Amino acid sequence: MYTFIDNLNKYPYFLFLTSISSIIGLLLSIYLIYKSNSIAKTVKSISISKDYNNNKDKFVNKFKVYKVSILEDDIKTKTIIHDILEDIYKFENLYKILFSNYELIKIYFIKIYLHKDFNKINFDKVCYKLDYLIGRFNKRED
């Protein structure tokens, strides 16, 4: 056994070949780790989009009820603003991975507007923002 190891040290081509193969093995391992994470994100995105497609009507109905309450029933209270915010947070936390950057920014500004001083809130603008959310929920994710 000792002679075998001693002979390996004498041949530089063999050492070069083993070094190159270990570097290739390391690079392959890193590539596989990257790909497996990518596959995991894709699977997660698919499961979230299926959940979104199954539950989007629930959120659409909630936002339509808020809009009807504001426009037709003239309910303009802090409670309805907080309920809208609560549903926006639920919506964002559940489906954030599906949003584009533009949609995330738009939702951020909706939340900022609803956090304003209650006396400065224009409920017509709130209805426009609810229209955006309703329209977003009508979009089907694949």
TORPA-4810 file (N, C-alpha, C, O; in nm, 3 decimals):
<nodes>
NODE_1_0.083_-0.119_0.000_0.000_0.000_0.000_0.087_0.125_0.000_0.059_0.222_-0.071_M
NODE_2_0.190_0.121_0.078_0.279_0.236_0.084_0.341_0.265_-0.052_0.355_0.381_-0.090_Y
NODE_3_0.379_0.161_-0.124_0.441_0.182_-0.256_0.339_0.241_-0.354_0.375_0.322_-0.440_T
NODE_4_0.216_0.202_-0.342_0.113_0.258_-0.429_0.099_0.408_-0.408_0.093_0.485_-0.504_F
NODE_5_0.093_0.451_-0.282_0.081_0.593_-0.250_0.208_0.666_-0.291_0.201_0.778_-0.341_I
NODE_6_0.321_0.606_-0.271_0.447_0.667_-0.310_0.454_0.686_-0.462_0.504_0.788_-0.509_D
NODE_7_0.404_0.589_-0.538_0.403_0.601_-0.683_0.308_0.711_-0.731_0.333_0.776_-0.832_N
NODE_8_0.199_0.732_-0.658_0.107_0.838_-0.696_0.172_0.975_-0.684_0.147_1.063_-0.766_L
NODE_9_0.254_0.994_-0.582_0.322_1.122_-0.563_0.429_1.147_-0.667_0.467_1.262_-0.687_N
NODE_10_0.479_1.045_-0.731_0.586_1.060_-0.830_0.534_1.103_-0.966_0.612_1.157_-1.046_K
NODE_11_0.408_1.082_-0.996_0.356_1.113_-1.128_0.272_1.241_-1.122_0.160_1.237_-1.072_Y
NODE_12_0.324_1.353_-1.171_0.251_1.481_-1.161_0.124_1.484_-1.247_0.030_1.555_-1.215_P
NODE_13_0.122_1.407_-1.357_0.002_1.406_-1.441_-0.117_1.346_-1.366_-0.230_1.391_-1.380_Y
NODE_14_-0.087_1.244_-1.289_-0.194_1.183_-1.211_-0.246_1.281_-1.105_-0.367_1.289_-1.082_F
NODE_15_-0.156_1.354_-1.041_-0.196_1.453_-0.941_-0.279_1.565_-1.006_-0.377_1.612_-0.950_L
NODE_16_-0.237_1.606_-1.125_-0.311_1.709_-1.198_-0.452_1.659_-1.233_-0.549_1.733_-1.219_F
NODE_17_-0.462_1.536_-1.277_-0.591_1.478_-1.314_-0.683_1.468_-1.192_-0.802_1.498_-1.203_L
NODE_18_-0.630_1.426_-1.080_-0.715_1.417_-0.959_-0.756_1.556_-0.910_-0.868_1.573_-0.862_T
NODE_19_-0.668_1.652_-0.921_-0.703_1.789_-0.879_-0.814_1.846_-0.967_-0.909_1.906_-0.917_S
NODE_20_-0.802_1.828_-1.097_-0.904_1.878_-1.190_-1.038_1.809_-1.165_-1.143_1.873_-1.166_I
NODE_21_-1.035_1.679_-1.142_-1.161_1.607_-1.119_-1.227_1.651_-0.989_-1.350_1.654_-0.982_S
NODE_22_-1.150_1.684_-0.886_-1.210_1.732_-0.761_-1.269_1.871_-0.779_-1.374_1.901_-0.721_S
NODE_23_-1.205_1.957_-0.857_-1.259_2.090_-0.884_-1.388_2.079_-0.964_-1.485_2.149_-0.936_I
NODE_24_-1.390_1.991_-1.064_-1.512_1.969_-1.143_-1.624_1.915_-1.054_-1.739_1.954_-1.068_I
NODE_25_-1.590_1.826_-0.963_-1.690_1.772_-0.870_-1.747_1.881_-0.781_-1.868_1.883_-0.755_G
NODE_26_-1.662_1.972_-0.733_-1.708_2.083_-0.650_-1.802_2.174_-0.730_-1.909_2.211_-0.681_L
NODE_27_-1.763_2.209_-0.852_-1.847_2.295_-0.935_-1.980_2.229_-0.966_-2.084_2.295_-0.968_L
NODE_28_-1.979_2.099_-0.991_-2.102_2.026_-1.018_-2.193_2.026_-0.895_-2.315_2.039_-0.908_L
NODE_29_-2.135_2.010_-0.778_-2.213_2.012_-0.654_-2.280_2.147_-0.634_-2.397_2.154_-0.597_S
NODE_30_-2.206_2.255_-0.657_-2.262_2.389_-0.642_-2.375_2.411_-0.742_-2.479_2.466_-0.707_I
NODE_31_-2.356_2.367_-0.866_-2.459_2.380_-0.969_-2.585_2.303_-0.931_-2.696_2.353_-0.949_Y
NODE_32_-2.569_2.183_-0.879_-2.684_2.101_-0.840_-2.760_2.162_-0.722_-2.883_2.156_-0.717_L
NODE_33_-2.688_2.220_-0.629_-2.754_2.287_-0.516_-2.835_2.406_-0.567_-2.949_2.427_-0.524_I
NODE_34_-2.778_2.483_-0.659_-2.849_2.597_-0.717_-2.975_2.551_-0.790_-3.081_2.611_-0.774_Y
NODE_35_-2.964_2.446_-0.870_-3.078_2.396_-0.946_-3.186_2.339_-0.854_-3.305_2.359_-0.880_K
NODE_36_-3.147_2.269_-0.749_-3.247_2.212_-0.659_-3.324_2.323_-0.587_-3.444_2.310_-0.563_S
NODE_37_-3.256_2.433_-0.551_-3.327_2.547_-0.491_-3.422_2.611_-0.591_-3.533_2.651_-0.555_N
NODE_38_-3.379_2.619_-0.715_-3.465_2.674_-0.819_-3.589_2.588_-0.839_-3.700_2.640_-0.856_S
NODE_39_-3.572_2.458_-0.837_-3.686_2.366_-0.852_-3.780_2.379_-0.733_-3.902_2.377_-0.749_I
NODE_40_-3.724_2.393_-0.612_-3.808_2.408_-0.493_-3.891_2.537_-0.501_-4.008_2.537_-0.464_A
NODE_41_-3.830_2.646_-0.549_-3.904_2.772_-0.563_-4.015_2.757_-0.667_-4.124_2.809_-0.648_K
NODE_42_-3.987_2.688_-0.775_-4.088_2.667_-0.880_-4.205_2.586_-0.827_-4.320_2.619_-0.853_T
NODE_43_-4.175_2.480_-0.753_-4.282_2.396_-0.696_-4.366_2.478_-0.598_-4.488_2.467_-0.596_V
NODE_44_-4.299_2.559_-0.516_-4.371_2.644_-0.420_-4.459_2.745_-0.494_-4.574_2.768_-0.455_K
NODE_45_-4.406_2.803_-0.599_-4.483_2.900_-0.678_-4.605_2.835_-0.742_-4.712_2.896_-0.747_S
NODE_46_-4.590_2.712_-0.790_-4.703_2.641_-0.851_-4.811_2.612_-0.747_-4.930_2.629_-0.774_I
NODE_47_-4.770_2.568_-0.629_-4.870_2.538_-0.526_-4.940_2.664_-0.479_-5.060_2.662_-0.451_S
NODE_48_-4.867_2.775_-0.469_-4.928_2.902_-0.427_-5.023_2.952_-0.535_-5.130_3.005_-0.504_I
NODE_49_-4.986_2.936_-0.663_-5.075_2.982_-0.769_-5.203_2.899_-0.774_-5.310_2.952_-0.805_S
NODE_50_-5.194_2.769_-0.745_-5.316_2.686_-0.738_-5.405_2.733_-0.623_-5.527_2.743_-0.638_K
NODE_51_-5.344_2.761_-0.509_-5.420_2.812_-0.395_-5.484_2.946_-0.427_-5.599_2.972_-0.391_D
NODE_52_-5.408_3.031_-0.495_-5.460_3.162_-0.536_-5.582_3.146_-0.627_-5.685_3.212_-0.607_Y
NODE_53_-5.571_3.059_-0.727_-5.682_3.039_-0.821_-5.805_2.983_-0.751_-5.918_3.011_-0.792_N
NODE_54_-5.785_2.905_-0.647_-5.899_2.849_-0.573_-5.964_2.951_-0.479_-6.085_2.946_-0.457_N
NODE_55_-5.885_3.044_-0.424_-5.935_3.135_-0.322_-5.955_3.278_-0.367_-5.998_3.362_-0.288_N
NODE_56_-5.925_3.309_-0.493_-5.931_3.449_-0.535_-6.073_3.506_-0.529_-6.091_3.624_-0.501_K
NODE_57_-6.173_3.423_-0.555_-6.311_3.472_-0.553_-6.352_3.517_-0.413_-6.432_3.610_-0.400_D
NODE_58_-6.298_3.454_-0.311_-6.328_3.493_-0.173_-6.282_3.637_-0.146_-6.354_3.717_-0.087_K
NODE_59_-6.159_3.669_-0.192_-6.107_3.804_-0.172_-6.181_3.905_-0.260_-6.207_4.017_-0.217_F
NODE_60_-6.214_3.866_-0.383_-6.289_3.956_-0.471_-6.422_3.993_-0.407_-6.462_4.109_-0.407_V
NODE_61_-6.491_3.894_-0.354_-6.621_3.921_-0.290_-6.607_4.012_-0.169_-6.690_4.100_-0.147_N
NODE_62_-6.499_3.991_-0.089_-6.479_4.077_0.028_-6.457_4.222_-0.014_-6.517_4.314_0.043_K
NODE_63_-6.371_4.242_-0.115_-6.343_4.379_-0.159_-6.465_4.442_-0.225_-6.485_4.563_-0.214_F
NODE_64_-6.548_4.362_-0.294_-6.671_4.415_-0.352_-6.770_4.456_-0.243_-6.838_4.558_-0.255_K
NODE_65_-6.776_4.378_-0.136_-6.865_4.413_-0.024_-6.819_4.544_0.041_-6.902_4.627_0.077_V
NODE_66_-6.687_4.562_0.057_-6.637_4.687_0.114_-6.675_4.805_0.024_-6.717_4.910_0.072_Y
NODE_67_-6.661_4.786_-0.106_-6.692_4.893_-0.200_-6.841_4.928_-0.195_-6.878_5.045_-0.193_K
NODE_68_-6.926_4.826_-0.193_-7.070_4.850_-0.184_-7.105_4.918_-0.051_-7.190_5.007_-0.047_V
NODE_69_-7.040_4.877_0.055_-7.066_4.939_0.186_-7.031_5.087_0.185_-7.101_5.168_0.246_S
NODE_70_-6.923_5.121_0.116_-6.882_5.262_0.112_-6.974_5.343_0.020_-7.020_5.450_0.057_I
NODE_71_-7.000_5.290_-0.100_-7.075_5.368_-0.199_-7.225_5.370_-0.174_-7.287_5.476_-0.176_L
NODE_72_-7.283_5.256_-0.150_-7.429_5.249_-0.141_-7.480_5.265_0.002_-7.579_5.334_0.025_E
NODE_73_-7.413_5.202_0.096_-7.460_5.209_0.235_-7.402_5.328_0.310_-7.442_5.356_0.423_D
NODE_74_-7.307_5.398_0.247_-7.243_5.517_0.305_-7.179_5.488_0.441_-7.188_5.568_0.534_D
NODE_75_-7.115_5.372_0.450_-7.043_5.337_0.573_-6.899_5.384_0.557_-6.822_5.327_0.479_I
NODE_76_-6.864_5.488_0.629_-6.731_5.548_0.620_-6.672_5.559_0.759_-6.665_5.667_0.818_K
NODE_77_-6.631_5.444_0.811_-6.581_5.438_0.948_-6.437_5.389_0.950_-6.385_5.338_0.851_T
NODE_78_-6.376_5.405_1.064_-6.240_5.353_1.083_-6.240_5.201_1.076_-6.142_5.139_1.034_K
NODE_79_-6.349_5.141_1.119_-6.357_4.995_1.120_-6.345_4.937_0.980_-6.275_4.838_0.958_T
NODE_80_-6.413_4.999_0.884_-6.407_4.946_0.748_-6.267_4.965_0.689_-6.219_4.880_0.614_I
NODE_81_-6.201_5.075_0.723_-6.063_5.097_0.676_-5.971_4.990_0.734_-5.887_4.935_0.663_I
NODE_82_-5.986_4.961_0.861_-5.903_4.859_0.924_-5.932_4.720_0.868_-5.841_4.639_0.852_H
NODE_83_-6.058_4.692_0.839_-6.092_4.563_0.778_-6.032_4.551_0.638_-5.984_4.444_0.601_D
NODE_84_-6.035_4.660_0.561_-5.974_4.657_0.428_-5.824_4.634_0.441_-5.766_4.552_0.369_I
NODE_85_-5.761_4.706_0.533_-5.617_4.687_0.555_-5.584_4.544_0.596_-5.487_4.486_0.549_L
NODE_86_-5.665_4.489_0.683_-5.642_4.352_0.729_-5.647_4.255_0.611_-5.562_4.167_0.599_E
NODE_87_-5.746_4.271_0.524_-5.756_4.182_0.409_-5.643_4.205_0.308_-5.598_4.111_0.244_D
NODE_88_-5.598_4.330_0.295_-5.485_4.356_0.206_-5.359_4.287_0.260_-5.283_4.228_0.184_I
NODE_89_-5.338_4.294_0.391_-5.222_4.226_0.450_-5.231_4.075_0.432_-5.131_4.009_0.402_Y
NODE_90_-5.350_4.019_0.451_-5.367_3.874_0.429_-5.334_3.839_0.285_-5.260_3.745_0.258_K
NODE_91_-5.392_3.917_0.194_-5.371_3.896_0.051_-5.222_3.902_0.016_-5.171_3.818_-0.057_F
NODE_92_-5.155_4.003_0.069_-5.013_4.021_0.038_-4.928_3.909_0.097_-4.837_3.859_0.031_E
NODE_93_-4.955_3.871_0.219_-4.875_3.766_0.283_-4.894_3.631_0.218_-4.799_3.553_0.208_N
NODE_94_-5.014_3.601_0.174_-5.039_3.472_0.113_-4.981_3.460_-0.028_-4.931_3.354_-0.066_L
NODE_95_-4.987_3.568_-0.105_-4.957_3.558_-0.248_-4.848_3.652_-0.295_-4.842_3.684_-0.414_Y
NODE_96_-4.763_3.697_-0.207_-4.658_3.792_-0.243_-4.565_3.740_-0.352_-4.516_3.817_-0.434_K
NODE_97_-4.541_3.611_-0.354_-4.450_3.552_-0.450_-4.503_3.563_-0.594_-4.425_3.556_-0.689_I
NODE_98_-4.633_3.582_-0.609_-4.694_3.588_-0.742_-4.695_3.729_-0.801_-4.722_3.745_-0.920_L
NODE_99_-4.667_3.830_-0.721_-4.678_3.968_-0.766_-4.555_4.014_-0.842_-4.443_3.972_-0.814_F
NODE_100_-4.579_4.103_-0.938_-4.468_4.171_-1.004_-4.425_4.288_-0.913_-4.494_4.321_-0.817_S
NODE_101_-4.312_4.348_-0.945_-4.266_4.461_-0.865_-4.365_4.577_-0.871_-4.387_4.646_-0.771_N
NODE_102_-4.424_4.600_-0.989_-4.523_4.707_-1.002_-4.641_4.684_-0.910_-4.688_4.777_-0.844_Y
NODE_103_-4.690_4.561_-0.904_-4.804_4.530_-0.817_-4.768_4.546_-0.670_-4.850_4.594_-0.591_E
NODE_104_-4.647_4.506_-0.633_-4.604_4.524_-0.494_-4.597_4.672_-0.456_-4.637_4.710_-0.346_L
NODE_105_-4.548_4.755_-0.548_-4.539_4.898_-0.522_-4.680_4.957_-0.512_-4.708_5.040_-0.425_I
NODE_106_-4.768_4.915_-0.601_-4.906_4.965_-0.600_-4.976_4.928_-0.468_-5.043_5.012_-0.408_K
NODE_107_-4.959_4.805_-0.423_-5.019_4.762_-0.296_-4.958_4.839_-0.179_-5.028_4.873_-0.084_I
NODE_108_-4.828_4.865_-0.186_-4.761_4.943_-0.082_-4.824_5.082_-0.070_-4.850_5.129_0.040_Y
NODE_109_-4.847_5.147_-0.184_-4.906_5.281_-0.180_-5.052_5.278_-0.135_-5.099_5.373_-0.073_F
NODE_110_-5.122_5.171_-0.165_-5.259_5.157_-0.114_-5.256_5.150_0.038_-5.336_5.215_0.106_I
NODE_111_-5.163_5.071_0.092_-5.153_5.060_0.238_-5.113_5.193_0.301_-5.166_5.230_0.406_K
NODE_112_-5.022_5.265_0.237_-4.980_5.397_0.288_-5.100_5.492_0.291_-5.121_5.564_0.388_I
NODE_113_-5.179_5.490_0.184_-5.296_5.579_0.178_-5.395_5.545_0.288_-5.451_5.636_0.351_Y
NODE_114_-5.418_5.419_0.313_-5.516_5.380_0.414_-5.465_5.404_0.557_-5.544_5.406_0.651_L
NODE_115_-5.334_5.421_0.572_-5.277_5.451_0.704_-5.281_5.600_0.736_-5.243_5.641_0.846_H
NODE_116_-5.326_5.681_0.641_-5.333_5.825_0.665_-5.429_5.856_0.780_-5.503_5.770_0.828_K
NODE_117_-5.423_5.980_0.822_-5.518_6.029_0.922_-5.659_6.008_0.868_-5.688_6.040_0.753_D
NODE_118_-5.746_5.955_0.950_-5.880_5.916_0.905_-5.957_6.034_0.845_-6.033_6.015_0.750_F
NODE_119_-5.939_6.154_0.897_-6.011_6.271_0.848_-5.967_6.311_0.708_-6.041_6.380_0.637_N
NODE_120_-5.848_6.271_0.666_-5.794_6.308_0.535_-5.823_6.203_0.427_-5.787_6.223_0.311_K
NODE_121_-5.885_6.093_0.464_-5.911_5.986_0.368_-6.031_6.022_0.281_-6.139_6.055_0.331_I
NODE_122_-6.010_6.015_0.151_-6.117_6.036_0.054_-6.171_5.898_0.016_-6.099_5.816_-0.041_N
NODE_123_-6.296_5.872_0.048_-6.350_5.738_0.029_-6.374_5.704_-0.118_-6.386_5.587_-0.153_F
NODE_124_-6.381_5.805_-0.204_-6.388_5.777_-0.348_-6.255_5.716_-0.394_-6.253_5.624_-0.474_D
NODE_125_-6.144_5.770_-0.341_-6.013_5.713_-0.374_-5.999_5.572_-0.319_-5.939_5.486_-0.382_K
NODE_126_-6.055_5.549_-0.202_-6.052_5.414_-0.144_-6.125_5.318_-0.237_-6.080_5.205_-0.257_V
NODE_127_-6.236_5.362_-0.295_-6.310_5.276_-0.388_-6.227_5.250_-0.514_-6.230_5.139_-0.568_C
NODE_128_-6.155_5.351_-0.563_-6.068_5.330_-0.679_-5.959_5.228_-0.648_-5.923_5.145_-0.731_Y
NODE_129_-5.907_5.237_-0.527_-5.803_5.142_-0.488_-5.860_5.002_-0.471_-5.794_4.903_-0.502_K
NODE_130_-5.983_4.994_-0.423_-6.050_4.864_-0.415_-6.076_4.808_-0.554_-6.069_4.687_-0.575_L
NODE_131_-6.106_4.897_-0.651_-6.124_4.853_-0.789_-5.997_4.789_-0.842_-6.002_4.688_-0.913_D
NODE_132_-5.882_4.848_-0.809_-5.755_4.790_-0.852_-5.738_4.650_-0.794_-5.699_4.557_-0.865_Y
NODE_133_-5.766_4.636_-0.665_-5.749_4.505_-0.600_-5.846_4.402_-0.658_-5.809_4.286_-0.676_L
NODE_134_-5.969_4.444_-0.686_-6.066_4.352_-0.746_-6.018_4.310_-0.884_-6.026_4.192_-0.920_I
NODE_135_-5.969_4.406_-0.960_-5.916_4.374_-1.092_-5.796_4.282_-1.085_-5.781_4.192_-1.169_G
NODE_136_-5.711_4.303_-0.987_-5.593_4.215_-0.970_-5.636_4.073_-0.939_-5.576_3.977_-0.987_R
NODE_137_-5.739_4.059_-0.859_-5.785_3.925_-0.823_-5.854_3.852_-0.938_-5.864_3.730_-0.937_F
NODE_138_-5.902_3.925_-1.034_-5.963_3.860_-1.149_-5.860_3.802_-1.244_-5.894_3.727_-1.335_N
NODE_139_-5.734_3.837_-1.223_-5.626_3.782_-1.304_-5.598_3.640_-1.260_-5.578_3.614_-1.141_K
NODE_140_-5.596_3.547_-1.355_-5.569_3.407_-1.326_-5.419_3.380_-1.334_-5.353_3.419_-1.430_R
NODE_141_-5.367_3.313_-1.232_-5.225_3.277_-1.230_-5.206_3.135_-1.285_-5.282_3.044_-1.252_E
NODE_142_-5.107_3.119_-1.366_-5.075_2.985_-1.421_-4.945_2.933_-1.366_-4.904_2.822_-1.401_D
</nodes>
